[in-house]
């Protein structure tokens, strides 16, 4: 079977899980997509880690465009979108995502792999151990832009929607949890658009790109993931509205730590 078809089928399966988690937990499917894509590209396209990592991150961001749009629409229908919060967070993540993608495209793939793995472990720890007491400060315009800029930069480096970073930060600054998740869904769309465009531009002359790549974005994988994740993101948002997701977050955090350790040890 053609390796490209294998990747498309595998990515469709990945999309089912990534979309569900993105909508339900607001964490962004990139935490699942990047490690899975890295493995697939190394073993089926025979690409080096130096090329695989920016491609996996860029492709993950490209899939978040439609997934975040679907999730954001669901949260808007549920009344979870606060216009003031999303406008200023949107400005911040747009700037941060553009800069983050440029940084990711200039460092080595091995360095990017290790940065991704360490940051995932930090995010997993936050998911399990993060404090729930709110700050004494409310989310002012300046705070929203600053927090969102940092979120956008880190998210573009990792190929994630930013929910795992933005949601706890907004809750810390006294934003309602449902509104924080809704904002993260819409901010993920902005991160994906600006980050993907930046990766496409940065990778336009990169050597060794496989057929089907536009810059660092690998379109067959994008199509495979989006084909399923766009549907499960909507379902995930509705499930997250009705259930306690704490236990699921802890299980996912444990799996993310194991995957990150495996990536640090090597994905070849």
C-alpha positions in Angstrom: 0.0 0.0 0.0 1.3 3.5 -0.9 2.8 5.1 2.3 0.8 8.3 1.6 -2.5 6.4 1.8 -1.4 4.7 5.0 -0.7 8.1 6.5 -4.1 9.5 5.4 -5.9 6.5 7.0 -3.9 6.8 10.2 -4.4 10.5 10.3 -8.2 10.0 9.9 -8.1 7.9 13.1 -5.9 10.5 14.8 -8.4 13.1 13.9 -11.2 11.3 15.6 -9.4 11.4 19.0 -7.8 14.9 18.5 -11.0 16.6 17.6 -12.9 15.0 20.5 -10.3 16.1 23.1 -10.0 19.6 21.6 -13.7 20.2 21.9 -14.2 18.5 25.3 -11.1 19.7 27.2 -10.1 22.8 25.3 -6.5 21.5 25.1 -6.0 21.5 21.4 -5.4 18.3 19.4 -1.8 19.2 18.6 -0.6 17.5 21.8 -1.8 14.2 20.2 -1.2 15.1 16.5 2.5 16.2 16.7 3.9 13.0 18.2 1.7 10.8 16.0 2.7 12.7 12.8 6.3 12.6 13.8 6.2 8.8 14.1 4.3 8.4 10.8 6.6 10.7 8.8 9.8 9.1 10.1 8.6 5.5 9.4 6.6 5.9 6.2 8.2 8.8 4.5 11.7 8.1 5.7 12.3 11.8 6.6 14.9 13.0 9.1 13.9 14.4 12.5 15.3 17.8 11.4 12.6 17.9 8.7 9.9 15.9 10.4 9.5 18.2 13.5 8.8 21.5 11.8 6.5 19.6 9.3 4.6 17.9 12.1 4.2 21.1 14.0 3.1 23.1 10.9 0.7 20.4 9.8 -0.8 20.1 13.2 -1.4 23.9 13.2 -3.1 23.6 9.7 -5.5 21.0 11.0 -6.5 23.2 13.9 -8.1 25.8 11.5 -11.2 23.9 10.8 -11.3 22.0 14.1 -11.1 25.2 16.1 -13.7 26.8 13.8 -16.1 23.9 14.5 -15.4 24.0 18.2 -15.7 27.8 18.4 -19.1 27.7 16.7 -20.3 25.1 19.1 -19.1 27.2 22.1 -20.7 30.3 20.6 -24.0 28.5 20.4 -23.6 27.5 24.0 -23.1 31.1 25.0 -19.4 30.7 26.0 -17.9 33.5 23.9 -17.2 36.8 25.7 -16.5 39.4 23.0 -14.2 41.6 25.1 -12.0 38.6 26.1 -11.8 37.0 22.7 -10.9 40.3 20.9 -7.9 41.1 23.0 -6.8 37.5 23.3 -7.1 37.3 19.5 -4.7 40.3 19.0 -2.2 38.7 21.4 -2.2 35.2 19.9 -1.9 36.5 16.4 1.4 38.3 17.2 2.7 35.4 19.3 1.8 32.7 16.8 3.6 34.5 13.9 6.8 34.9 16.0 6.6 31.4 17.4 6.4 29.8 14.0 9.4 31.8 12.7 11.4 30.7 15.7 10.4 27.0 15.2 11.5 27.1 11.6 15.0 28.4 12.4 16.0 25.9 15.1 17.1 22.3 14.5 14.5 19.6 14.4 16.1 17.8 17.4 16.0 20.9 19.4 12.4 21.5 18.5 11.6 17.9 19.4 13.1 18.3 22.9 11.4 21.7 23.4 8.1 20.2 22.5 8.5 17.2 24.8 9.5 19.3 27.8 6.7 21.7 27.3 4.2 18.8 27.0 5.4 17.5 30.3 5.0 20.9 31.9 1.4 21.2 30.5 0.6 17.6 31.7 1.8 18.6 35.2 -0.3 21.7 35.1 -3.4 19.6 34.1 -3.0 17.5 37.2 -1.5 19.8 39.8 -2.6 23.3 38.6 -4.1 25.5 41.3 -7.7 26.4 41.0 -7.8 29.5 43.3 -8.2 32.7 41.3 -5.8 35.6 41.3 -6.6 38.8 43.0 -6.3 40.5 39.6 -9.0 40.5 37.0 -8.4 40.0 33.3 -7.6 43.6 32.1 -6.9 44.4 28.4 -3.2 44.4 29.0 -3.2 41.1 30.9 -5.3 39.5 28.1 -2.9 40.7 25.4 0.2 39.6 27.3 -1.0 36.2 28.3 -2.4 35.6 24.8 0.9 36.6 23.1 2.9 34.1 25.2 0.3 31.5 24.5 0.4 32.1 20.8 4.2 31.9 20.7 4.4 28.7 22.7 1.5 27.2 20.8 3.1 27.8 17.4 6.3 26.2 18.6 4.3 23.1 19.6 1.7 23.0 16.9 -1.2 23.2 19.4 -4.3 25.4 19.7 -3.2 26.8 23.0 -6.1 25.8 25.2 -4.0 23.9 27.7 -2.1 27.2 28.3 -4.8 29.8 27.9 -7.7 28.2 29.8 -5.9 27.9 33.2 -4.4 31.4 32.7 -7.8 33.0 32.0 -9.4 31.1 34.9 -6.5 32.4 37.2 -7.5 35.9 36.2 -11.1 35.3 37.3 -12.6 34.4 33.9 -15.5 31.9 34.0 -14.2 28.4 33.0 -16.8 28.0 30.2 -15.9 31.4 28.8 -12.2 30.5 29.1 -12.7 27.3 27.1 -14.8 29.2 24.5 -12.1 31.9 24.2 -9.4 29.2 23.8 -11.4 27.6 21.0 -11.6 30.8 19.1 -8.0 31.8 19.9 -6.9 28.4 18.6 -8.4 29.4 15.2 -6.3 32.6 15.2 -3.1 30.7 16.3 -3.7 28.2 13.5 -4.2 30.8 10.8 -1.2 33.0 11.6 1.0 30.1 12.6 0.3 28.0 9.5 0.8 31.0 7.2 4.1 31.7 8.9 5.3 28.0 8.5 4.2 28.0 4.8 6.3 31.1 4.2 9.3 29.8 6.2 9.4 26.4 4.5 8.8 27.6 0.9 12.5 26.9 0.0 13.3 24.1 2.5 15.2 21.2 0.8 13.9 17.7 0.9 10.2 18.3 1.3 8.0 15.4 0.2 5.4 15.6 -2.6 2.2 17.0 -1.1 4.0 19.5 1.1 3.2 23.3 0.9 6.0 24.9 2.8 6.3 22.8 6.0 2.6 21.8 5.8 2.0 18.2 4.6 -1.4 18.3 3.0 -2.3 14.6 2.9 -2.0 14.5 6.7 -3.9 17.7 7.0 -6.8 16.3 4.9 -6.9 13.0 6.8 -7.1 14.6 10.2 -9.5 17.3 9.3 -11.9 14.9 7.6 -12.8 13.4 11.0 -11.7 16.0 13.7 -14.1 18.6 12.4 -17.0 16.4 13.4 -15.7 15.1 16.7 -14.7 18.6 17.9 -18.3 19.7 17.9 -19.3 16.5 19.8 -16.5 17.0 22.3 -17.7 20.6 23.1 -21.1 19.2 23.9 -19.8 16.4 26.0 -17.5 18.7 27.9 -20.5 20.8 28.8 -22.2 17.9 30.5 -19.5 15.9 32.2 -16.7 16.3 34.8 -13.5 16.0 32.8 -11.0 16.0 35.7 -10.4 12.3 35.6 -10.0 12.2 31.8 -7.5 15.1 32.0 -5.4 13.2 34.5 -5.4 10.0 32.4 -4.5 12.1 29.3 -1.7 13.9 31.3 -0.2 10.5 32.1 -0.2 9.4 28.5 1.3 12.7 27.4 4.2 12.3 29.8 4.9 8.8 28.4 4.8 10.0 24.8 7.1 12.9 25.6 9.7 10.7 27.2 9.6 8.5 24.2 10.1 11.5 21.9 13.1 12.7 24.0 14.6 9.2 23.7 14.1 9.3 20.0 11.4 9.0 17.3 13.5 7.3 14.6 
